[in-house]
Amino acid sequence: RRSPLVRASPPPGSARGLWRPRRGSQAARICHQVTPAEVASEGRCQPPPSLRPALPTNAPALGRGRDRTAKEPPPASAGRQNYGASQDPAKPASVRSSSHVTGSSMGKAEVACGRRRRGAALIWNPSWSSAGRATKMKVKMLSRNPDNYVRETKFDLQRVPRNYDPALHPFEVPREYVRALNATKLERVFAKPFLASLDGHRDGVNCLAKHPKNLATVLSGACDGEVRIWNLTQRKCIRTIQAHEGFVRGICTRFCGTSFFTVGDDKTVKQWKMDGPGYGEEEEPLHTILGKTVYTGIDHHWKEAVFATCGQQVDIWDEQRTNPICSMTWGFDSISSVKFNPIETFLLGSCASDRNIVLYDMRQATPLKKVILDMRTNTICWNPMEAFIFTAANEDYNLYTFDMRALDTPVMVHMDHVSAVLDVDYSPTGKEFVSASFDKSIRIFPVDKSRSREVYHTKRMQHVICVKWTSDSKYIMCGSDEMNIRLWKANASEKLGVLTSREKAAKDYNQKLKEKFQHHPHIKRIARHRHLPKSIYSQIQEQRIMKEALNRIKHSKPGSVPVVSEKKKHIVAVVK
Amino acid sequence: MNANQVVESLLALSQQEELVDLPKDHPLSESEDEGDSDGERKHQKLLEAIRSLNGKNRQKLTERSEAGLKVLEFNVSSEGSGEKLVLADLLEPVKTSSSLATVKKQLNRVKSKKVVELPLNKEKIEQIHREVAFSKTSQILSKWDPVILKNRQAEQLAFPLGKEQPAIAPIEHVLSGWKARTPLEQEIFTLLHKNKQPVTDPLLTPMEKACLQAMNLEEAKMHRAELQRARARQSYYEAKAQREKKIKNKKYHKVVKKGKAKKALKDFEQLQKVNPTAALEELEKIENARMIERMSLKHQSSGRWAKSKAIMAKYDLEARQAMQEQLTKNKELTEKLQVAFESEEEEGGTKVEELFVPEVVNEVQKNVDGLNPWMLRSYTSDTKEVATQENPEQLPEPAAHEVSGSKKEERPAAEEEILLRGFEERRSLRKSSELNQDAEPAGSQKTKDSSSQEVLSELRALTQKLKKNHQSRKQKASSEGTVPQVQREEAAPEEEESLLPERPERVQTLEELGKEDCFQNKGLPRPVLEGQQSERTPNNWPDAPKEKKKEQMIDLQNLLTTQSPSMRSLAVPTTIEELEDEEERDQRQMIKEAFAGDDVIRDFLKEKEAVEASKPKDMDLILPGWGEWGGVGLKPSAKKRRRFLIKAPEGPPRKDKNLPNVIINEKRNIHAAAHQVRVLPYPFIHHQQFERTMQTPIGSTWNTQRAFQKLTTLKVITKPGHIIKPIKAEDVGYQSSSRSDLSVIQRNPKQITTHHKKQLKENSVD
């Protein structure tokens, strides 16, 4: 039986944006008509929170996600809607369609009707209204729309009506704080970054290279001239080449991933096929270039068949030729590393033993600028998302991020290592980079922070010589002195594998909570807590003491020693 | 040089002189006697030495007599003193002889040339190169600035940035690499191949493809026929053109030309009506043609043909005529077209009519254009009596002016007002005329085809004729009573008086006009006129009283303004005194107000008291009248008081008890403080901001699902297993440079070194 007067109370979520008519039943339609008037009469003209501008929590001047009008009385609907108990969503369909009147809801219905008369829209069934007048008895029934509480299928999530009125939730901040605290603790509990160790090299791993097309393939060169190709998913070595006599100084892959280049102490540049030799074929390089001097590094162009080597000068080679098409020098010391800019591909950066970093332009075949630092820079790495930003790993335990247009002041000085930084590699997102140090640890720095957010070490890991961030930005590989390549997670507590949507939501929420409460002392302390090997720890203490002692400003007459900012302190000169 | 040294050298010289013993009587000329020259030089030196005694740095004038010790590559030195030989010295003897003029010139030229500056050294050059390259590169890089800024500030960044192409190889590639091995596969493949069944994407057999490609027979035939027809037509047309071109009959060509010109004119006229802007362009073309004609020497007396005719002209009448024609043509072609033919557009239509229509009609027509408000006014004033009411539409402004004009006639007004009005009227007139002029060229243009120069010239001739006609007509008109527009404008103020006596005539003309209209049933002028009348009349009535009122108010104001200055001058001294007093008082008042409730110490004491009072108080549970008498003036007994007064627990003494000037806040909860932020963290400026962000819950418990999702979006999203490539110019909508980095190097290998070596070599040679 369909009730003649369909007095539809607003569905619980209607004003909040949750409710939408389904199935096109009459009740639903009427509800839809009534809703605006109802809402207006109740003075709940608040838009649903989803429509209000949702502001990010970390911005400084922020309103709340939803209005906090505590003076405003709880909406009248709160009393009227008896969620849950009286209305069993699992009721059979026949019961659902008929409207039922309980004693308590009767009175409420009257109240609601009174309010409704004040509202504009009255919905009457004309045939019934005449009868109603005749009997002079008003029967006001409260009818609920089953669409609001009945699931379409049993696989749907249960509708949980919620009242988001802030007055009903006085403890939201403390509860979130506790959640944040728990999330932080759990993060530390699950922080197990070490994934695997790839062993097989018979000497220290001197260089690493990523495959540009295949995430699972990694190449490594060792100090005994051996090059190995690894499969990360199987964690196995799939190919071994005795490439050079002496060190493999540098290794790089071609941008298409079909071949790779190595340079070694035997003054040769060799190009190798990425696929192994067929059956019966000998392991031979595709090309070998015999140079006059030792090459100390190599990098391949990002788009064209060009590569650059460094040694006594920076040479740019066409793959097809045995002579460099261009060689550039500036200064007389040996150059330890050369890197192509991944975005503006004609730019090169190199660092030499005479403590300088030189930038070159391949198109104009000329060096551009040189910056001289306090100590030698071991490598540089360009930011793959920001064309003019690069980071230099320095011997003075620091890393320097430069804007290449303004070399006189680094954008950021990254300090935390306690020994020379040997290698640096950017995350492909350009937001972080990882550095390998002689202090037997690797650290992850955010680009815009001067302190590291993470430090990785293991007991057996010796001086880390090379480090790479995989191109899906999830893992970090480092090669170290003690012949192993180690695979780490970039986010220490990240769960590997496929996440369900709820897991993902929970992860995101936890992440946000940690961000939100990161300044609270407890959370901060827990989040920052790391275990360090004793050597590093003691060295940190020692260096702190030394720095204190060497604080000349502190120990001299005020004003006599000029204050030089940390950024400027380490730059000796910029040579045009 | 020191004096002592000079003296010494003098002594030495004198000694030498004695030894040598010169013959004094010989004439002193170096060229003659070499032996003498030595002595001569010494003498000279002596003289110099003496001269140098006077001043410190007297310049020596040495004379060169023999090859100097220093032989320089680039310039000649005089004497051993290292002085440079100046070119002027060499030139001096040349001055006199005229035969060496050329040499002199050359030398002068050499003199005027500047010395090339020394080239920079290699390091400097390289540095400059580097600096230039650096600035160029940093300029290139700075294009990334907005992108990087955007990415840094982005709410969310999803990597990989660009849209990834699915790495699925096309089926052709897969198939080519795959071979059927098993017998079943082979059999299937042979079957497929036998029927030429396609294996890959376009699922059509070659036969089907061919069928699709082949054309319908009928269609092809039709197409061919069409092509044939077109070709035939073209050949016919060509043949015809050839034939016509070969016709030697001059008259024929003349007729053709004329016909063309006529057609062009017609077209032009049509164009004027249809598309005025195009017509204007056409006119411009004509003007251009004229300019070209003027620049060229065509149709002038300087050509070969013209010269021959000029010779013949003496004797031959025909030749003379031809010459004349030529010159007139030249004149015609080079005469400037005047664009001032206002009535041109009318001429086409009304040329014939004008013969029959009296001048008045024309005038009225002009009025329609708003040319002559004076005339209008006369009409309106007349038509007031007629008073035909229709709804007014346009030109309220001139109407108002006219009304004011007419009103003025009725009552005496100030001279200024008359003048002002005159100005206004003139202004309005000018406006209307400008409007007209603007409208006219716009209304008088058209074109369809760009006719040849001949046609254009013909056209121009015609238009000139038309213009002449028009002018003559105009003159006629003016003689008959209507004043030319420009004159009218200028004579506006004077005419005001003259307008009054004209009125009766106008009345007549109007009547006549009405009659004429009745007679001839002319559609055009009549309705427009009526419309105009009706427009004017309703406007006039309401406007008139307003005008009066306005003037009155202005008068009042004038009165006030004229009186005010005298008042002020009287008031000045008193007001100043008052001001000074007031200022002092104000200041005092202000200070008082500012520090009225500012008793800091008392405030502090109060605060302190309040803090101390905030201690927990005793609880009094006495119920008066309970168990004893109660009422006004009765107090509960001391025993009861003692019993029912619950004393507050005595807490620890306040820390600031003995510090009269300090309030120590004891409300701070140490246990909670461990969890509270002590310092305002970095991005926040005010603690309220921070508190507000803290107060905002982000969990789904307190937010709707959508709000929750929005609040928990991560800053960086990466997909596992997807390679993130470095950002590319295409990703952010920039054009990536098409030129290869490599090609440049190959074009100029080792650019710097070779280039500079060459340069340096050249420099060293110089």
Interface residues (C-beta under 8 A of the other chain):
Chain A: R16 G17 L18 P48 P49 S50 A54 P56 T57 N58 A59 P60 A61 L62 G63 R64 G65 R66 R68 R162 Y164 P166 H169 E172 V173 R175 E176 Y177 R179 P212 K213 L215 H301 W302 K303 E304 A305 V306 I316 D318 I325 C326 S327 P342 I343 E344 T345 F346 L347 L359 D361 M362 R363 Q364 A365 T366 P367 L368 K369 P384 M385 E386 A387 F388 I389 M404 R405 P428 T429 G430 K431 S471 D472 S473 K474 A505 D508 Y509 Q511 K512 L513 K516 F517 H519 H520 P521 H522 K576
Chain B: E126 Q127 H129 R130 E131 A133 F134 K136 T137 S138 I140 L141 S142 W144 I148 N151 E155 L157 F159 A674 H675 Q676 V677 R678 P681 P683 F684 I685 Q689 R692 T693 M694 Q695 T696 P697 I698 G699 S700 T701 W702 N703 T704 Q705 R706 A707 F708 Q709 K710 L711 T712 T713 L714 V716 T718 K719 P720 G721 H722 I723 I724 K725 P726 I727 K728 A729 S740 D741 L742 V744 I745 Q746 N748 P749 K750 Q751 I752
